[in-house]
């Protein structure tokens, strides 16, 4: 059974696309820019949704659904917003066989349509805060498809909130960033830097964009989620007003925040290896796969009985799959489930049965061990926890080992040109300099880390104190 | 507190729209034909999704996601399909600032794009059956909006399966119809007739369409779900072929099946009354609302303590909401939660506390009773079951009382012109006659009931035996 997976070291991009295809996560579609999310990939999205949806509800948010099609004039209402999104819009010009009077835009994000509705729903301070989330598809025109990472249509959630005060909106934006952080580290086992986007990189329409940045195994950054303080930009553009406790009319302060199916791309690129996908147990659709090593004639053997007992009893609280396919060899199955990133494989052969043991293999370390049959449940439970911890630890070490501090502009540019990674420096916010670095190195200012209070001589202007900033190439 | 709800007897359509607005289920959107599903309405959709998704998975289906935009040429591939959907298509002609070479269609349903992908994924009998479901938004151009019932964009699920044999496909289509039936009767508490659609009313591209038909309180039918046997129509149009066990190339047999957000409209129109929505307990986002009847100064009273104990302990396994708003009167709250259809209301006043009782009111019968505080949990649990049963029983009786059998064509037409309801008769399948009845009465052939094996002289051709058919006006 040949492994058709391109080695990561040979070509990271091909390796990535191979995994997506071989693990049956997604497929290219006949519509340029669009992808098909296959059942195994969609299960990852369902795990992501389930976790986040629960956390959103625990923090007081409700789900709702707003229209896919937005009048083109709405997009025009917030100046930065239109500038940011215009080049990416898909236009519906004909409906029901007729040309439309005003073209409709397929939502690239829903601030405009949602805030139009908020202007009708918000009248008094008693209507605030309004805490709504939407799980939806959005579309931003894109011809260079990379499955999960860059597609015209993608699935995401977008939270949209309105608050009486700036302080409350700020707390909300940071709370949601923390929930994303918690998901990415605790569940997806990927190390995170939390930070603030530069003026140049912030969301079109925000006053502040917070993001979580992660590092992929090719040392590039992937922005895993963003949370925006919108200030009163949209409430003014859409004339959302409420009477406060003193009967004065006020514009509310707003936030929006989102993560998308690109989180699946992150999981692949943060953990995978030359055997395929490597899934953190907490998000793996299948946590344990059991493979009987049978003789063809062994249909009702002790091996099959043990397999059934494991699935129905010992491992019933674990997402467990018994691979009893007869048309393929055990070797094919090993390869198949390794590609699909299942954290633990249990092999049961005739000799194991004789000795009252099973063979257990960790996907993360390839470690193989022999376990007493009566110890399977506790061993598997403990091992799943160990794998989860180990993957996060590896991601943390990897980020640490590939993060560097530079002291001046030359060093920043040279480093970014020669070796990919995260480069921190003190930076005096300045879009022109930022674009210059980008032009020379293709790297962008990823964020000003939130927990870094220290300042120092700015590399782009030694006369002033700069804030700590991280530069990197990015997805 | 004036009740702004139009009485059902005065104008059923206005009554319906009023409930949707007053209960904050949905709102009109600025885009003609589109609606906004508000949080309380979306919670109903979440309950529907949760139940059905579980049942789909229990019966071996997996979720996936296919593109929103479909090449116009795909829609043209299946002759009946294009005829059925062409007038309802929304066309994307521009993307990323440029005119597209081929217009893209926003999916009105996904048979074409999904079957294109199936042609790539299906090669051998080992790839079958393929059992995929998608939760998605679809769009069918529509200018006369009725919230939940008729909107351009709506949310739904669409199952798409492929099988080696016609028998298997038939079993699948009927199995999914049974799951819809089970949901509508057991959870939504609405009486159902299962049947087969006439040639004229079947899905564009199906060989057989099965449906479940329900009766609204204005005696009109609402088709609550459909399940289609597609035969080999799409597998031939998209050249989906598999090699069978004898290495012969075969076209698979397919099904598709769906329900949509119109189920919410069904729940409203089947159960509501002049006080508002009436929700079956199994689908109610809030099953019990607790309303303290406090004096303003009573902030830390025994009343509040009892309320908290109920929510946190006695009723913790029930979807319970404590309405502790201070800015509105208890009377406002009664009205508000009645409009929102909450099955049980518990009122707790100072006199109740003295006597160690609470007052409990059923939304379905308006019955009021006084319950010992220590009996609340068992009483509520039992009452929720009773309400669920009662609503289904009422729906069954209502359908029975408004279903009639007619013996000849004149009687059929006269009845349909004079009194809305379900009219059964023996019918010789004939689209021309069906359209004639429709022209005269606006009623359509809803279905040939599945459990009716009896035949008799056809009203549209007394010389032949007809099958039992039901005619009715419909949503």
Interface residues (C-beta under 8 A of the other chain):
Chain A: X27 X29 X30 X31 X34 X35 X36 X37 X38 X39 X42 X43 X45 X46 X62 X63 X64 X65 X66 X67 X68 X69 X70 X71 X74 X86 X87 X88 X89 X90 X91 X92 X93 X94 X95 X96 X97 X103 X104 X106 X113 X116 X117 X120 X126 X132 X136 X137 X139 X141 X142 X143 X152 X153 X155 X327
Chain B: X27 X29 X30 X31 X34 X35 X36 X37 X38 X39 X42 X43 X45 X46 X62 X63 X64 X65 X66 X67 X68 X69 X70 X71 X74 X86 X87 X88 X89 X90 X91 X92 X93 X94 X95 X96 X97 X103 X104 X106 X113 X116 X117 X120 X126 X132 X136 X137 X139 X141 X142 X143 X152 X153 X155 X327
